[in-house]
Amino acid sequence: MKYYVYDMNRKYAELISNWTYEQPYNIYSGDGSNEYMDELLNGSYYIVLDEKDDIIGFYCFGKAAQVPAGNEYGAYEKTNFLDVGLGIKPDLCGKGIGYDFMVKQLEYAQYKLTSENFRLTVADFNKRAIKLYEKLGFVKTMTFKRKGQNGEMEFLIMEKRNDR
């Protein structure tokens, strides 16, 4: 499958802001709010389409890919990494496209944003994503906890260095 990456626009932001994921991945669900729409349109998010112009998902970079609670633990102090985040359309999750989707993201970041080293934050329970990230060469470097409405959740910081 070919992936085409474009700047996020209001049409796609509105669709994404209403995506709903099944348990336990529902922490990634949108809430349709204006605040979430504004975040998607802040210049850090990119829509990813296939050759038929169907939405596959989105990429985000920088602070948009960070979990703010990680700042309390120094998770993002190293500045020689680009934080990467992504979202795959809910009905495409678990269908085996994650590897190619992530490879395209890293290629895009490397060539368009001239980054060599990547960092991501992932919820500890998201074992299928962690397995994928490890397959792509990411290694776990730290963990931190975030308190939220549903209790405490643990996150992993994973890094991939290409500058060695």
N, C-alpha and C positions, 0 to 999 in steps of 0.2 A: 504494500500500500504506500502511496506517496502522500507526504504531508506538506501542506503549504501554511506558512506562518505569516500572519498579518497583525498589525496593530489592532488592539481591541476597539470595538465601536459599541454604541448604545444598543443596537439590535442584539448583538451576541451577549453583551453584558446582562441584558434583561433575561434572556433565556437561561444563562448560566446561574444567575442569582436565584432562580427557582428550581434548580436541580435538587433532587432528593435521592439520597443513598440509603440502602438497607442497613440495618444494625450489623455490626457495630460501627460501620463506616459513616453513620449518620452525622458524626461530628463535622463531616465535610459538606453537609447539605447547606444550600443557600437559604436565606430567609426572605428574599424578595425585597428587602428594605432599600431605601434610598442610600443609606450609608454603605451597604454592600455594593450597590451599583457604582457609587462614587469611587470606592476602592478599586473595582475592576477597571474603571476608566482613568486611573491616576497616572497612566503612562508606563506602569511596570508589568502590565498583563498583555498577553498576545493570544489571539485566537488561532487554533490549529484546525484546518479543514482538510478533507480528502479531495481527490480529483473530481468528485461530483459536487463539491462545495458543501458537503455535509459536515457538521461539527464533529470533531473527534475529541476535542478537549481544549485546554488552555495551558500556557506556560506563564510563570511569573518569575521575576528576578529581583535581587536586592532585598530591602527591608520587607517587601511584600511577601517574600518566601520565608520570613522568620516568624517564630512564635514569640511575641513580646516578653513573656515570662522568662525566656532564656537569657535576657539581658541581666537579670538579677544574679545569674550564675556565671556570667562571663562567657556565655556560649558563642557570642559573635564578636569577641574582641580581636581575633586575628583578622586583619584587613586584606590579606593576600588571597582571599577566597571570594567567589561570587556565590551568593545564596541562590539556589534554584528551587522552584516549587512547580507543581503541576496539578491538573485535575483532568481526569478522563470522564467523558460523558457516562452517566450512571449505567445505561444499558450496554455499554461496551466494556465495563469493568469485569475482570476475570475471563476475558475472551482471548487472552494471549497477545494483545497488542502493546502491552506496557514496555517491553524491551525496545522495540523499534521506536516507539513514541519518545522514550527517554533518550535514546541515542540521538534522535533528531534534535531534541532540546539541547543536548550538550554540544552537538555540532553547531547549532545556531548560536549558542552562547560563545563558543570558541571563536567563530569567524566573524559574527556580527558585533559582538560585545567584547571581543579580544580578551577573553578570559582563559586561563590555563587550569586554575584550581577551583574546584566546586565543593560546596557544602550544602547539605540539606538537613531539614528537621522532619522527623517522622514520628508519629505516635507509636509507642512501644508495642501496642497490640496488633499493629498492621504488619503481620508476619509476611504476607505475600509481597508487600512493597519492599520490606527489608531484604528479603531473599533476592529480589530483582536488583536492588541497589548494590548488594554485595557482588552479584554476578557482573555488574558493570564496573566493579573495582572500588566502590566506596567502602570505607572502613569506619566502624563505630569509634568515636573519640570521646564522647561524654554523654551523660544523661542528666535530665533535670525534670522537676515536677511542676505542674501547673494546677492551681486550685481553681475549680470552676463550679458552675451550677450543679453539675452531676458528680461532684466530689473531686478527688485528686487524680490526675492523669500524668503518666510518665512519657517523656519524649526522648528520642535519641538524636544526637548530632552525628552525622556521617560525613566524611570528607573523602575527596578524590583529588590526588595531586598528580599533575602532569608536568610540572616544572623541574623534575629531578633529572 
